[in-house]
Amino acid sequence: MVFSSTVFLFIFLPAVYILYLIFKSIRVRNIILIAASLVFYAYGEPKAVALMILSIVVNYFFGLGMAGKRKKPLLVLSVIFNVLMLYIFKYLCFTAELMSGITGISFNIPQIALPIGISFFTFQAMSYVIDVYKKPELIEKNILNIFLYISLFPQLIAGPIIRFEDLASEINNREISAEKTAAGIRRFIFGLSKKMLIANFMGMTADAAFDRDLGSLSAGALWIGAAAYMLQIYFDFSGYSDMAIGLGKMFGFTFKENFNYPFSTGSMQDFWRRWNISVSTWFKEYVYIPLGGNRKGKLRTNINKIIVFFLTGLWHGANLTFILWGLIHGFFLMLENYGVIGIVKSKKPVLKVISHIYCLLVILFTFVIFRADSIGQAFSYIGGMFSHFSGNYTASSYVYSLVLEPYGIIITMAAVIFSIPTAPKLKELFIGKGHAAAGEYIASAVSLVLFAMCIMSLMTASYNPFIYFRF
């Protein structure tokens, strides 16, 4: 089930929320959310529910084991269990294909369906066991609380990844209010609008370039396709995170922000402080710091970063393109760390613009690699961006028509405007001048208009993918 569907918006969410409001007992409310989360997951992945339940139960008992004297061996076993489960369902076939290509030996391994969101709920389960290893006082003895923590449907299949420590106090002690509910609904609609009105259009534009014969596209069309995909993946994933945060507020939970306008960055280091914050924080806390972080000299620091970004790329998918995407990001962070590429700290506009353009180009080209089906296709695409300036490029007219028609121009302008901190500045403009009440009314009115537009788009459009569901 996806948030941007009629089933979720008009049946599932209203039914769950009304039932949630009827019962005042926090224990009953937790059971309602657990049951709703299992139904939510089973709607799209009925067979995978058993896998998620197995993960929850096994990690619950590993967590209990952290109170004993043999907690370190149990911690190692828990990491092996979770990594092995992730490997079997996500990387086994990829490894077999890779080994077949290297050795020429055919490995007859049946195709295994990738359970939606396995990377997210597995990482969340791992973080729980690791955290209670460090802090035994966090051990949760009530298995229903672990079920709720890992399966909570707003963040189950595409994050953000939440640490148990950040959610533990709210599992058994949270309140909902009219103000918090209203804020949650507005945040959900804002995220839904980013997804339905911007990401979907950008996705169609990107597909028009990436899914065609590259030889039939001009350099301009290829640049448009690359930029469209960069905007698609941002508005798709940040929109989902906004919806998750909004739903969390409606049910009394507080989720941390997952995106902080990453395209306004002036360095790749800063980009990763702003992009998919929960995943980058997970790798920092559970991989980078245990490897030594920056405590063992510059060389070791950069090796640790390369390892982290190799794993970050691999986490996104079983394809060499994802690995290369991660390694290139690690490489540029290393260049910045060594001072080969200076991080601009000056307030001079020219230097800030140059630094900003450098970051956007790195992000753009690496997302071409991320989107491509193979490394060969990625390099052919990038090569075409700098060489297809003459010839009969028959498919280019369709790409141009998408972004140059009135609707395309409006959506593209909106994508650019809202990829930078425009909304917070507008909010500050009203609230900062003592117009908080007016700001709330305007936000609510805008939300209603956006929701109506989303519903119209939902009823008329057939293109409605969520990119991060495959991770």
Contacts in CASP RR format, 6 or more apart in sequence:
PFRMAT RR
TARGET T0000
AUTHOR 0000-0000-0000
METHOD contacts of the structure
MODEL  1
MVFSSTVFLFIFLPAVYILYLIFKSIRVRNIILIAASLVFYAYGEPKAVA
LMILSIVVNYFFGLGMAGKRKKPLLVLSVIFNVLMLYIFKYLCFTAELMS
GITGISFNIPQIALPIGISFFTFQAMSYVIDVYKKPELIEKNILNIFLYI
SLFPQLIAGPIIRFEDLASEINNREISAEKTAAGIRRFIFGLSKKMLIAN
FMGMTADAAFDRDLGSLSAGALWIGAAAYMLQIYFDFSGYSDMAIGLGKM
FGFTFKENFNYPFSTGSMQDFWRRWNISVSTWFKEYVYIPLGGNRKGKLR
TNINKIIVFFLTGLWHGANLTFILWGLIHGFFLMLENYGVIGIVKSKKPV
LKVISHIYCLLVILFTFVIFRADSIGQAFSYIGGMFSHFSGNYTASSYVY
SLVLEPYGIIITMAAVIFSIPTAPKLKELFIGKGHAAAGEYIASAVSLVL
FAMCIMSLMTASYNPFIYFRF
1 7 0 8 1.000
1 8 0 8 1.000
1 12 0 8 1.000
1 40 0 8 1.000
1 41 0 8 1.000
1 43 0 8 1.000
1 44 0 8 1.000
2 8 0 8 1.000
2 464 0 8 1.000
2 466 0 8 1.000
2 469 0 8 1.000
3 9 0 8 1.000
3 188 0 8 1.000
3 192 0 8 1.000
3 195 0 8 1.000
3 240 0 8 1.000
3 243 0 8 1.000
3 247 0 8 1.000
4 192 0 8 1.000
4 195 0 8 1.000
4 196 0 8 1.000
4 454 0 8 1.000
4 458 0 8 1.000
4 464 0 8 1.000
4 466 0 8 1.000
5 458 0 8 1.000
5 464 0 8 1.000
6 458 0 8 1.000
6 459 0 8 1.000
7 43 0 8 1.000
9 455 0 8 1.000
9 458 0 8 1.000
12 36 0 8 1.000
12 39 0 8 1.000
12 40 0 8 1.000
12 43 0 8 1.000
13 247 0 8 1.000
16 32 0 8 1.000
16 33 0 8 1.000
16 36 0 8 1.000
17 250 0 8 1.000
17 251 0 8 1.000
19 32 0 8 1.000
20 29 0 8 1.000
20 32 0 8 1.000
20 33 0 8 1.000
20 251 0 8 1.000
21 176 0 8 1.000
23 29 0 8 1.000
23 32 0 8 1.000
26 172 0 8 1.000
26 173 0 8 1.000
26 174 0 8 1.000
30 144 0 8 1.000
30 145 0 8 1.000
30 148 0 8 1.000
30 171 0 8 1.000
30 172 0 8 1.000
31 144 0 8 1.000
33 148 0 8 1.000
33 152 0 8 1.000
33 153 0 8 1.000
33 251 0 8 1.000
34 144 0 8 1.000
34 147 0 8 1.000
34 148 0 8 1.000
34 151 0 8 1.000
36 153 0 8 1.000
37 148 0 8 1.000
37 151 0 8 1.000
37 152 0 8 1.000
37 153 0 8 1.000
37 156 0 8 1.000
38 49 0 8 1.000
38 53 0 8 1.000
38 151 0 8 1.000
40 153 0 8 1.000
40 156 0 8 1.000
41 48 0 8 1.000
41 49 0 8 1.000
41 52 0 8 1.000
41 116 0 8 1.000
41 151 0 8 1.000
41 153 0 8 1.000
41 156 0 8 1.000
41 157 0 8 1.000
42 49 0 8 1.000
44 116 0 8 1.000
45 115 0 8 1.000
45 116 0 8 1.000
47 113 0 8 1.000
48 113 0 8 1.000
48 115 0 8 1.000
48 116 0 8 1.000
48 118 0 8 1.000
51 85 0 8 1.000
51 89 0 8 1.000
51 115 0 8 1.000
51 118 0 8 1.000
52 115 0 8 1.000
52 121 0 8 1.000
52 150 0 8 1.000
52 151 0 8 1.000
55 82 0 8 1.000
55 85 0 8 1.000
55 121 0 8 1.000
55 122 0 8 1.000
55 125 0 8 1.000
55 150 0 8 1.000
56 125 0 8 1.000
56 143 0 8 1.000
56 146 0 8 1.000
56 147 0 8 1.000
56 150 0 8 1.000
56 151 0 8 1.000
57 143 0 8 1.000
58 78 0 8 1.000
58 81 0 8 1.000
59 78 0 8 1.000
59 82 0 8 1.000
59 125 0 8 1.000
59 126 0 8 1.000
59 128 0 8 1.000
59 129 0 8 1.000
59 146 0 8 1.000
59 150 0 8 1.000
60 140 0 8 1.000
60 143 0 8 1.000
60 146 0 8 1.000
62 74 0 8 1.000
62 75 0 8 1.000
62 77 0 8 1.000
62 78 0 8 1.000
62 81 0 8 1.000
62 129 0 8 1.000
63 74 0 8 1.000
63 78 0 8 1.000
63 128 0 8 1.000
63 129 0 8 1.000
63 132 0 8 1.000
63 133 0 8 1.000
63 139 0 8 1.000
63 140 0 8 1.000
64 139 0 8 1.000
64 141 0 8 1.000
65 71 0 8 1.000
65 74 0 8 1.000
65 139 0 8 1.000
66 74 0 8 1.000
66 75 0 8 1.000
66 129 0 8 1.000
66 132 0 8 1.000
66 133 0 8 1.000
66 136 0 8 1.000
66 139 0 8 1.000
67 136 0 8 1.000
67 139 0 8 1.000
71 133 0 8 1.000
71 136 0 8 1.000
72 133 0 8 1.000
75 129 0 8 1.000
75 130 0 8 1.000
75 133 0 8 1.000
78 126 0 8 1.000
78 129 0 8 1.000
79 126 0 8 1.000
79 129 0 8 1.000
79 130 0 8 1.000
82 122 0 8 1.000
82 125 0 8 1.000
82 126 0 8 1.000
85 118 0 8 1.000
85 122 0 8 1.000
86 118 0 8 1.000
86 119 0 8 1.000
86 122 0 8 1.000
88 112 0 8 1.000
89 112 0 8 1.000
89 113 0 8 1.000
89 114 0 8 1.000
89 115 0 8 1.000
89 118 0 8 1.000
90 114 0 8 1.000
90 118 0 8 1.000
90 119 0 8 1.000
90 317 0 8 1.000
90 318 0 8 1.000
91 314 0 8 1.000
91 318 0 8 1.000
92 109 0 8 1.000
92 112 0 8 1.000
93 109 0 8 1.000
93 111 0 8 1.000
93 112 0 8 1.000
93 318 0 8 1.000
94 318 0 8 1.000
94 319 0 8 1.000
96 107 0 8 1.000
96 109 0 8 1.000
97 107 0 8 1.000
99 105 0 8 1.000
99 107 0 8 1.000
100 106 0 8 1.000
100 107 0 8 1.000
114 470 0 8 1.000
116 157 0 8 1.000
116 469 0 8 1.000
116 470 0 8 1.000
117 156 0 8 1.000
117 157 0 8 1.000
117 158 0 8 1.000
117 469 0 8 1.000
117 471 0 8 1.000
119 315 0 8 1.000
119 471 0 8 1.000
120 155 0 8 1.000
120 156 0 8 1.000
120 157 0 8 1.000
120 158 0 8 1.000
120 159 0 8 1.000
120 161 0 8 1.000
120 471 0 8 1.000
121 150 0 8 1.000
121 151 0 8 1.000
121 156 0 8 1.000
121 157 0 8 1.000
123 161 0 8 1.000
123 279 0 8 1.000
123 282 0 8 1.000
124 149 0 8 1.000
124 150 0 8 1.000
124 161 0 8 1.000
124 162 0 8 1.000
125 150 0 8 1.000
126 286 0 8 1.000
127 161 0 8 1.000
127 163 0 8 1.000
127 164 0 8 1.000
127 282 0 8 1.000
127 285 0 8 1.000
127 286 0 8 1.000
128 140 0 8 1.000
128 146 0 8 1.000
128 149 0 8 1.000
128 150 0 8 1.000
128 163 0 8 1.000
128 164 0 8 1.000
130 286 0 8 1.000
131 138 0 8 1.000
131 163 0 8 1.000
131 164 0 8 1.000
131 165 0 8 1.000
132 138 0 8 1.000
132 139 0 8 1.000
132 140 0 8 1.000
132 164 0 8 1.000
135 165 0 8 1.000
138 164 0 8 1.000
138 165 0 8 1.000
138 168 0 8 1.000
140 146 0 8 1.000
140 149 0 8 1.000
140 164 0 8 1.000
140 168 0 8 1.000
145 168 0 8 1.000
145 171 0 8 1.000
145 172 0 8 1.000
148 171 0 8 1.000
149 162 0 8 1.000
149 164 0 8 1.000
149 167 0 8 1.000
149 168 0 8 1.000
149 171 0 8 1.000
150 156 0 8 1.000
152 253 0 8 1.000
153 247 0 8 1.000
154 243 0 8 1.000
154 244 0 8 1.000
154 245 0 8 1.000
154 246 0 8 1.000
154 247 0 8 1.000
154 248 0 8 1.000
154 251 0 8 1.000
154 253 0 8 1.000
154 255 0 8 1.000
155 161 0 8 1.000
155 162 0 8 1.000
155 244 0 8 1.000
155 255 0 8 1.000
157 469 0 8 1.000
158 237 0 8 1.000
158 240 0 8 1.000
158 241 0 8 1.000
158 244 0 8 1.000
158 466 0 8 1.000
158 468 0 8 1.000
158 469 0 8 1.000
158 471 0 8 1.000
159 240 0 8 1.000
159 241 0 8 1.000
159 244 0 8 1.000
159 258 0 8 1.000
159 278 0 8 1.000
159 468 0 8 1.000
160 241 0 8 1.000
160 244 0 8 1.000
160 245 0 8 1.000
160 255 0 8 1.000
160 256 0 8 1.000
160 258 0 8 1.000
160 277 0 8 1.000
160 278 0 8 1.000
160 279 0 8 1.000
161 278 0 8 1.000
161 279 0 8 1.000
161 281 0 8 1.000
161 282 0 8 1.000
162 255 0 8 1.000
162 256 0 8 1.000
162 278 0 8 1.000
166 256 0 8 1.000
167 253 0 8 1.000
170 252 0 8 1.000
170 253 0 8 1.000
170 254 0 8 1.000
174 251 0 8 1.000
174 252 0 8 1.000
174 253 0 8 1.000
175 252 0 8 1.000
176 250 0 8 1.000
176 251 0 8 1.000
176 252 0 8 1.000
180 249 0 8 1.000
180 250 0 8 1.000
180 252 0 8 1.000
181 249 0 8 1.000
181 250 0 8 1.000
182 440 0 8 1.000
182 444 0 8 1.000
183 246 0 8 1.000
183 249 0 8 1.000
184 245 0 8 1.000
184 246 0 8 1.000
184 247 0 8 1.000
184 248 0 8 1.000
184 249 0 8 1.000
184 250 0 8 1.000
185 246 0 8 1.000
185 250 0 8 1.000
185 447 0 8 1.000
186 443 0 8 1.000
186 444 0 8 1.000
186 447 0 8 1.000
187 242 0 8 1.000
187 243 0 8 1.000
187 245 0 8 1.000
187 246 0 8 1.000
187 249 0 8 1.000
188 242 0 8 1.000
188 243 0 8 1.000
188 246 0 8 1.000
188 247 0 8 1.000
188 250 0 8 1.000
189 447 0 8 1.000
189 450 0 8 1.000
189 451 0 8 1.000
189 454 0 8 1.000
190 239 0 8 1.000
190 242 0 8 1.000
190 423 0 8 1.000
190 447 0 8 1.000
190 450 0 8 1.000
191 238 0 8 1.000
191 239 0 8 1.000
191 240 0 8 1.000
191 242 0 8 1.000
191 243 0 8 1.000
192 239 0 8 1.000
192 243 0 8 1.000
192 450 0 8 1.000
192 451 0 8 1.000
192 454 0 8 1.000
193 450 0 8 1.000
193 451 0 8 1.000
193 453 0 8 1.000
193 454 0 8 1.000
194 235 0 8 1.000
194 236 0 8 1.000
194 238 0 8 1.000
194 239 0 8 1.000
194 242 0 8 1.000
194 418 0 8 1.000
195 235 0 8 1.000
195 236 0 8 1.000
195 239 0 8 1.000
195 240 0 8 1.000
195 243 0 8 1.000
195 466 0 8 1.000
196 453 0 8 1.000
196 454 0 8 1.000
196 457 0 8 1.000
196 458 0 8 1.000
196 461 0 8 1.000
196 464 0 8 1.000
197 411 0 8 1.000
197 414 0 8 1.000
197 450 0 8 1.000
197 453 0 8 1.000
197 454 0 8 1.000
197 457 0 8 1.000
198 231 0 8 1.000
198 235 0 8 1.000
198 411 0 8 1.000
198 414 0 8 1.000
198 415 0 8 1.000
198 418 0 8 1.000
199 231 0 8 1.000
199 232 0 8 1.000
199 235 0 8 1.000
199 236 0 8 1.000
199 239 0 8 1.000
200 457 0 8 1.000
200 461 0 8 1.000
200 463 0 8 1.000
200 464 0 8 1.000
200 465 0 8 1.000
201 402 0 8 1.000
201 407 0 8 1.000
201 408 0 8 1.000
201 411 0 8 1.000
202 228 0 8 1.000
202 229 0 8 1.000
202 231 0 8 1.000
202 232 0 8 1.000
202 235 0 8 1.000
202 411 0 8 1.000
202 415 0 8 1.000
203 228 0 8 1.000
203 229 0 8 1.000
203 232 0 8 1.000
203 463 0 8 1.000
203 465 0 8 1.000
204 402 0 8 1.000
204 463 0 8 1.000
205 224 0 8 1.000
205 225 0 8 1.000
205 228 0 8 1.000
205 232 0 8 1.000
205 399 0 8 1.000
205 402 0 8 1.000
205 403 0 8 1.000
206 225 0 8 1.000
206 226 0 8 1.000
206 228 0 8 1.000
206 229 0 8 1.000
206 232 0 8 1.000
206 371 0 8 1.000
208 225 0 8 1.000
208 395 0 8 1.000
208 398 0 8 1.000
208 399 0 8 1.000
208 402 0 8 1.000
209 217 0 8 1.000
209 221 0 8 1.000
209 222 0 8 1.000
209 224 0 8 1.000
209 225 0 8 1.000
209 226 0 8 1.000
209 228 0 8 1.000
209 399 0 8 1.000
210 225 0 8 1.000
210 229 0 8 1.000
210 371 0 8 1.000
210 372 0 8 1.000
210 381 0 8 1.000
212 395 0 8 1.000
213 395 0 8 1.000
214 222 0 8 1.000
214 377 0 8 1.000
214 380 0 8 1.000
214 381 0 8 1.000
214 384 0 8 1.000
215 384 0 8 1.000
215 388 0 8 1.000
215 393 0 8 1.000
216 393 0 8 1.000
216 394 0 8 1.000
216 395 0 8 1.000
216 396 0 8 1.000
217 384 0 8 1.000
217 388 0 8 1.000
217 393 0 8 1.000
217 395 0 8 1.000
217 396 0 8 1.000
217 399 0 8 1.000
218 388 0 8 1.000
218 389 0 8 1.000
218 391 0 8 1.000
218 393 0 8 1.000
218 396 0 8 1.000
219 384 0 8 1.000
219 385 0 8 1.000
219 386 0 8 1.000
219 387 0 8 1.000
219 388 0 8 1.000
219 389 0 8 1.000
220 385 0 8 1.000
220 388 0 8 1.000
220 396 0 8 1.000
221 393 0 8 1.000
221 395 0 8 1.000
221 396 0 8 1.000
221 399 0 8 1.000
221 400 0 8 1.000
222 381 0 8 1.000
222 384 0 8 1.000
222 385 0 8 1.000
222 388 0 8 1.000
223 385 0 8 1.000
224 399 0 8 1.000
224 400 0 8 1.000
224 403 0 8 1.000
225 399 0 8 1.000
226 364 0 8 1.000
226 365 0 8 1.000
226 367 0 8 1.000
226 368 0 8 1.000
226 381 0 8 1.000
226 385 0 8 1.000
227 364 0 8 1.000
228 403 0 8 1.000
229 367 0 8 1.000
229 368 0 8 1.000
229 371 0 8 1.000
230 263 0 8 1.000
230 363 0 8 1.000
230 364 0 8 1.000
230 367 0 8 1.000
231 415 0 8 1.000
231 416 0 8 1.000
231 419 0 8 1.000
232 467 0 8 1.000
233 367 0 8 1.000
233 370 0 8 1.000
233 371 0 8 1.000
233 467 0 8 1.000
234 259 0 8 1.000
234 262 0 8 1.000
234 263 0 8 1.000
234 419 0 8 1.000
235 415 0 8 1.000
235 418 0 8 1.000
235 419 0 8 1.000
236 465 0 8 1.000
236 466 0 8 1.000
236 467 0 8 1.000
236 468 0 8 1.000
237 259 0 8 1.000
237 276 0 8 1.000
237 467 0 8 1.000
237 468 0 8 1.000
238 258 0 8 1.000
238 259 0 8 1.000
240 466 0 8 1.000
240 468 0 8 1.000
241 257 0 8 1.000
241 258 0 8 1.000
241 259 0 8 1.000
244 255 0 8 1.000
244 258 0 8 1.000
245 255 0 8 1.000
245 257 0 8 1.000
245 258 0 8 1.000
246 255 0 8 1.000
248 254 0 8 1.000
248 255 0 8 1.000
256 277 0 8 1.000
256 278 0 8 1.000
257 277 0 8 1.000
258 276 0 8 1.000
258 277 0 8 1.000
258 278 0 8 1.000
259 274 0 8 1.000
259 275 0 8 1.000
259 276 0 8 1.000
259 277 0 8 1.000
260 273 0 8 1.000
260 274 0 8 1.000
260 277 0 8 1.000
261 274 0 8 1.000
261 419 0 8 1.000
261 420 0 8 1.000
261 421 0 8 1.000
262 271 0 8 1.000
262 274 0 8 1.000
262 275 0 8 1.000
262 363 0 8 1.000
263 360 0 8 1.000
263 363 0 8 1.000
263 419 0 8 1.000
263 420 0 8 1.000
264 274 0 8 1.000
264 356 0 8 1.000
264 419 0 8 1.000
264 420 0 8 1.000
264 421 0 8 1.000
265 271 0 8 1.000
265 274 0 8 1.000
265 356 0 8 1.000
265 359 0 8 1.000
266 343 0 8 1.000
266 344 0 8 1.000
266 352 0 8 1.000
266 355 0 8 1.000
266 356 0 8 1.000
266 358 0 8 1.000
266 359 0 8 1.000
267 336 0 8 1.000
267 342 0 8 1.000
267 343 0 8 1.000
267 344 0 8 1.000
267 355 0 8 1.000
267 359 0 8 1.000
268 329 0 8 1.000
268 330 0 8 1.000
268 332 0 8 1.000
268 333 0 8 1.000
268 336 0 8 1.000
268 359 0 8 1.000
268 362 0 8 1.000
269 333 0 8 1.000
269 336 0 8 1.000
269 337 0 8 1.000
269 343 0 8 1.000
270 343 0 8 1.000
271 359 0 8 1.000
271 363 0 8 1.000
272 280 0 8 1.000
272 329 0 8 1.000
272 333 0 8 1.000
273 280 0 8 1.000
279 312 0 8 1.000
279 315 0 8 1.000
280 312 0 8 1.000
283 308 0 8 1.000
283 311 0 8 1.000
283 312 0 8 1.000
283 315 0 8 1.000
284 308 0 8 1.000
287 307 0 8 1.000
287 308 0 8 1.000
287 311 0 8 1.000
288 304 0 8 1.000
288 305 0 8 1.000
288 308 0 8 1.000
291 304 0 8 1.000
291 307 0 8 1.000
291 308 0 8 1.000
292 300 0 8 1.000
292 304 0 8 1.000
293 300 0 8 1.000
293 301 0 8 1.000
293 304 0 8 1.000
294 301 0 8 1.000
294 304 0 8 1.000
298 337 0 8 1.000
298 338 0 8 1.000
301 337 0 8 1.000
302 333 0 8 1.000
302 334 0 8 1.000
302 337 0 8 1.000
302 338 0 8 1.000
305 330 0 8 1.000
305 333 0 8 1.000
305 334 0 8 1.000
305 337 0 8 1.000
306 327 0 8 1.000
306 330 0 8 1.000
306 331 0 8 1.000
306 334 0 8 1.000
308 330 0 8 1.000
309 326 0 8 1.000
309 327 0 8 1.000
309 329 0 8 1.000
309 330 0 8 1.000
309 333 0 8 1.000
310 323 0 8 1.000
310 326 0 8 1.000
310 327 0 8 1.000
312 326 0 8 1.000
312 329 0 8 1.000
313 322 0 8 1.000
313 323 0 8 1.000
313 325 0 8 1.000
313 326 0 8 1.000
313 327 0 8 1.000
314 322 0 8 1.000
314 323 0 8 1.000
315 322 0 8 1.000
315 471 0 8 1.000
316 322 0 8 1.000
316 325 0 8 1.000
316 370 0 8 1.000
316 471 0 8 1.000
317 470 0 8 1.000
317 471 0 8 1.000
319 373 0 8 1.000
319 374 0 8 1.000
320 374 0 8 1.000
320 375 0 8 1.000
321 369 0 8 1.000
321 370 0 8 1.000
321 372 0 8 1.000
321 373 0 8 1.000
321 374 0 8 1.000
321 375 0 8 1.000
321 378 0 8 1.000
322 370 0 8 1.000
324 369 0 8 1.000
324 375 0 8 1.000
324 378 0 8 1.000
325 366 0 8 1.000
325 367 0 8 1.000
325 369 0 8 1.000
325 370 0 8 1.000
326 366 0 8 1.000
328 362 0 8 1.000
328 366 0 8 1.000
328 369 0 8 1.000
329 362 0 8 1.000
329 366 0 8 1.000
332 341 0 8 1.000
332 362 0 8 1.000
335 341 0 8 1.000
336 342 0 8 1.000
336 343 0 8 1.000
341 358 0 8 1.000
343 355 0 8 1.000
344 351 0 8 1.000
344 352 0 8 1.000
344 354 0 8 1.000
344 355 0 8 1.000
346 352 0 8 1.000
365 382 0 8 1.000
368 378 0 8 1.000
368 381 0 8 1.000
368 382 0 8 1.000
369 375 0 8 1.000
369 378 0 8 1.000
371 378 0 8 1.000
372 378 0 8 1.000
372 381 0 8 1.000
402 408 0 8 1.000
403 409 0 8 1.000
403 412 0 8 1.000
427 439 0 8 1.000
427 443 0 8 1.000
430 436 0 8 1.000
430 438 0 8 1.000
430 439 0 8 1.000
430 442 0 8 1.000
431 439 0 8 1.000
458 464 0 8 1.000
END
